[in-house]
């Protein structure tokens, strides 16, 4: 069984900014069924990026692990396909 290699983040609380520990990820807006298309975002050399769908500002924080967010709880737990 394969696990998702790219973390997905959600913004159920509608906060303006989410701190994350990765620079490549997918934003899904809110948890299903209120999600938007799961868009791949890549910060490249920058330390922040805005989702074009929900306008959430994601800021890279090297002190966070890939599964940590500020505020907590923004990592989406996806169900495995199949």
PyMOL commands that set and color helices and strands:
alter all, ss='L'
color gray80, all
select strands_A, chain A and resi 8-9+17-20+24-27+39-42+48-50+57-60+69-70
alter strands_A, ss='S'
color yellow, strands_A
deselect
rebuild
show_as cartoon
